[in-house]
């Protein structure tokens, strides 16, 4: 058994002990890619929305043949806190399911009470139960003053091509780690947290994020998106309008099949979390979540039959106390006539989040020697150039 490779996540940065990448991976814009015409926030991340925190716990252990319960392990958990004191102050929220072959707990609360009053945790399919239990334990230990209902939001995608998913390796300590280290600032992407073992368009996928800042005339609001990308067939991939997957499939499919690449027609799933500081109601936020689907479509997906494509959105603009709650609430809401720029921002940021997950992810070998390759920069550049879209780094 190989030694445990630990990933420590501090303020969104990844430090790897016992492993070192020979070629650093970068974000899409660092390669010269652009998406839409709106302006990203300073970090181009969900944490550009003030108060939003993100943390990861990543588990990479073992290699070789699968032995259920032992490994190899390529998984983890990602935590998004809409605000640091979400345990006591709720926000307006909403959810939307594009295709339901997946899970996100706590959605009935969000739909009926119109609020989010919990951290959002994203992991692998088989670990939903253990992460849910760990979130309860975290509340009991860290926030014993919360004495009212607690239904954590836990979402999942399946990482069984690379990970011993049936081995239930995400433990209470990992959830505590992700929540304790949740921070503002830059967000680690690619092979981290819940995205560690995920695949996007038959390339290595995982966690990705992006943001947009509206102009002063549009209100100056910020919209941020974080995705766990684990979906799409190779030949469907579109990047900035170019059919990259179709072109790369001609070149790459024979060689990656020979190296144990998982099925290129993998439908998979995707979780998208949308944050904004625009003052939106739950009903308006539900409309916002639907626009995440349009951002995904720009990357080429058609949301397959076995795909769990589930979205959640929240607004940090209005705070709803959960203890000593007043009988009436004084809230500010954006006129529906002014919501179009928010919709556009969600579409652009969702599209870019998916591609960031892919450009930041590194090639990974998991169970039974299955290897999922990172999106190759050189071949990507060649395809973009053939379509008159040369990359400038």
N, C-alpha and C positions, 0 to 999 in steps of 0.2 A: 504494500500500500504506500503510495506516495504521500509526502507530507502535506498537511493542510496549507493551502494558499489563501491567506487572509487579505481581504480588501477593507481598508479602513476609510470611511467616508467622513471627511471633516470639511464643513462649509462648502460642500459640493465638489470637493477635489478628491481624486482617487489616488491612494498610495498602495502599491502592490509589493508585498513582501514575498520573496522567493520566486518572482517571475518578473520579466522585463520585456517590453515590446521592442522589437528591433526597428520598427517604423512607426512613428507617432501617427495617430489618426486625428483628423481635424473635422471641424464642422463644415456644413455645406457651403456657407458663404466664404470660408477660408479657401475653398477650391474655386471660387469665382461664380458659384451658382446663385441665382436670385429667384425670388418667388413673389409674384405680384408687384404692386407699386407702393404699398404702404410702408411706413417707416418702422423698423423694429425698435423695441425698447433698448436701453443701454446694455443689458445682458442678453437680449434676445432669448428670454426664458420666462417661464411662468412666474418666477420670483421677481420679475419687474413689476408685478402687481404688489404694492406695498403690503407687508404683513404676511404674505404667503411663504411658508417654509417647506423645504423638501429634504428628506433624508433617505439613505439607502443602507441596507445590510446585504452583503454579497457573500455567497458561499461557493467556493470552487475547490473541490477535493477529489482526488483519485483519478485513475485512468484505466482504460482497458474494458474488459467484458462487464456487462451489467450484472450486478448482484443486488437484487431488491433489498433495500434497507441499509446497504453498505455503500453503494455508489456505482460509478462515478457521479458526483454531484455538481450541477451547474445551475444554480438557482438563487433565490433571495427574496427580498421584500422591499418595496418602496413606499414611503410615507409622505403624504401631502397634508399639511395642516393649513386650513384656510386662514387661521389666525392663531397666535400662540395660546390664547385663552379660549379656544373653541370649546373646551370642556364646560364653560359657563356662559358663553355668549354665542348665540347662533346667528346664522346668516341666511338670507334668502337663497334657495337652491332649487335645482330641477334635474331630472334625468330623462334620457331617451334611449330606447333600444332600437337599433337599425336591424339587427338580426340576433335572435335570442339564444343561440347555442353557446351560452356562457353564463356567468354568474356575477352579480354585484349585490351583496347583501345590503339591507337597510333602505332599499329604494321605496318601499311602501311608506315609511316614515317621511321621506323626502317629498313624495307625491302628495300625501294627505296633509302633513303639517307645513309643507311648503318651505321647509328650512333644512339646513345642514348644521348639525350640532355635534359632529364627530370628526375625528381624523379620517382620512381616506387612505386605505392601504391596498396595494396592488402586489400580487404574488402569483404563484403557479396554481393550476387547477386543484390539485389534491390538497393544497395547504390552506384553503379557505377556512376550514374549521379550526385548525390550530392557530391561525393568525387572528381569527375572531376571538377565540378564547384568550389569547395573549393580550389583545387590546382591552378586554375586560379586566384582566389582571393588572395591566398598566394603569388603568383608571383607579382601581382599588388601591394600588400602592402609591401612585404619584398624585392622585387627585381625590383623596377620600372625602373631600367636602362636597363632591357631586353626589347628591342623594336622590336623583330622579332617573327616569328611564335612559338606558344606554343601549343602542343598537348600532354597533360599528359598521362602517361602510368598508367592505372587503371585496375587491374585484380580482379577476383572474384571467390568465391566458395559459395555454398548455405548452410546456417545454419538454415533452417526453421524447423528442428526437435527440436531445443532447443530455438530458438530466434523468436521473433515477426519480421520476416524478412520483412513483408509487411508494417511494421510501420515506416520504413525510419528513424531509430534512429541515424545513423551516420551523424553528423552535421559538419558544417564548423569548429567549435571549436575543434572537435576531430582531424580533418586533420591537423590543425595548431599545435595541441599538438604533434602529431606524428612526424611532420617535425621539429618542434622546438627542440624536445628532441632526435632527431636522433643523435647517438653517436657511436664512436668506442668502443671497449671493449667487454665484455660479452653480449650475446644476450639472453633476456628472451624468454622462450619457453613454449609450451603447450597452456594453456587457456589464451592467451594474444593477443592483437591487433586483426587483421583480423581473427585469429585462435580461438577466444574465444569460439564460438559455434560450432566448427567443429568436425567431427567424422571420425576416420580412422579405417577401418576393424572392424566396429561395437564396437570399444572401443573409448574412448575420444581421439581426435586428436588435431590438431592445428598447431602452428608454430614450426618448427624444423630446425636446422642448423648443419653443419659439414664442415670440410675442410681437405685438404691434401696438404702436402708440398713435392715437388719433390726433389730427391737427387741432389747434386751438379753436378753429371755427367749428369743428365737429365735437368739441367738448373737452379735448385733451385727455380723454380716458385711455387706459391701458387694458389690453386683452392679452392674456397668456394662456398657452396650451401645453400640456404634458401628455405624451402618449406612451403606452407600452405596445410596441409594434410587433406583431407576430402573425402576419397575414400575407396573402397575395401570391399568385403564381408568377414565375420569373418573366414569362413573355408579356405579362400585363404591365410591368413597371414603366411608368412615365415620370420623367424628371424635367421640370420646367417646360413641359409641353413636348419633350422629345421622347420617342418610343425606345428608351434605353434598353428595357428588358428584352424587347423583340430582337434588337441588334445583338445584345450580349448573349442571348440564348443560342444564336447561331455559332458563336465562338466558344462558349463555355460549357454547355451541357454535357458533351461527351467526356471532357476531362473531369468534371466534378462528379459525374456518376461513377467514374472509375475510382474515385477517392471516398466513396461512401456517402456522398451528398444525399440528404433526405429528398423525398419526392418534390420535384420542382412545381407540382401542381397543388402543393400544400395550401389549404384555404386559411387555416388558423383563425386568429381573433385579434381584436384590438380594443384597448381601453383608452378613452380620451377624456381628460379632465380640463375644463375651461374655467379660467378665473378672470374676473374683471373688477375694476373699481367703479364702473359705471353703475348708477343707481337703478337697478332693474328689479322688477317683481319676479316672483316664481314663474308666473305665466310667461313673462318676457324671456326669462332664462330658459324655459323649455323650448321656446322658439330658437334661442341661441344654440342649444345642444344639437338641434337638428342640422344646423349649418356645418357642424363638424363632419358630417357625412359627405358634404360637398368637397371639403378639403381632402378627405381620404380618396374620393373619386378622382381628384386631380392627379393622384399618384398611380391611378390605374385600376384600383380594386372595383369589383362588382358586388362585394359582400356575399360570399358564397353560402351555400346551404348549411355547412357545418361551422360557420364563422360566428363567434360571439362578439358583436360590435356594439358596445355599450358605452354611453357617454354620460357625463355629469358636469354641471356648471354651477357656479356660485358667484355672488356679488359681495364684495367686502364693504360696500357703501353704507349699508344700514345694519346696525347691530341690534339684536333681539335678545335681551337678558333672559336667562333661563332660571334665575332665582329672583324672587320678589318681582316677578314680571308685572308690569303695569297693565291695567285693564284696557287701555288704548295705547297705540303706538303712533308716534309721529315720524313718518318716513318720507323720504324724497324719492320720486320716481322719474325716470327719463320719459319724455313724451314718446309714444310709439312712432310718431312721425320722424323721430330723430334716430331710429335704431339701425338704419341701413349700414352706416359705417361699422357698427359693432359686428353685424353679420359678415361683412367683408373681411374684417380683421380675423374673425374665427376661421374662415375658410383659408386665408393665407397662412396663418400661424399653424393650423393643423397640418396642412400640406408640408410646410417646412419642418415641422417636428418629426414627421415620419422620415424624411430624408436625412435629417440630423442624426436620428437613431442609426441609420444605415452607414453614413459616412464616418461616424465616431466608433462604430462597432468594429471589433477585431475578429479575425478568423479564430474559430474555436473548435476543438475536438472534444467530443463527449463520450457517451456510452457506446460501447462496441466499436470504438474508433470512428464513429460518425463525425465527419468534418463539415462544418458550414463555413464557407468562405466569406470574407469581407468583400464588400463592393470594391472592385479594383479601380483605383484612381486613374491609372494610365489608360485603360480601356474605356472608362467613362469619358475621359477627355477626348479620346479619339472619336467616339460616337457623337458627342456634342459638336465637335468640329465638323464632322460630316454633314450635320444638319445646320451649319452656319451659326453655331452657338459656341464659339471657342471659349475655353475657360481661361481666366486670368488670375493667377495667384500672386 
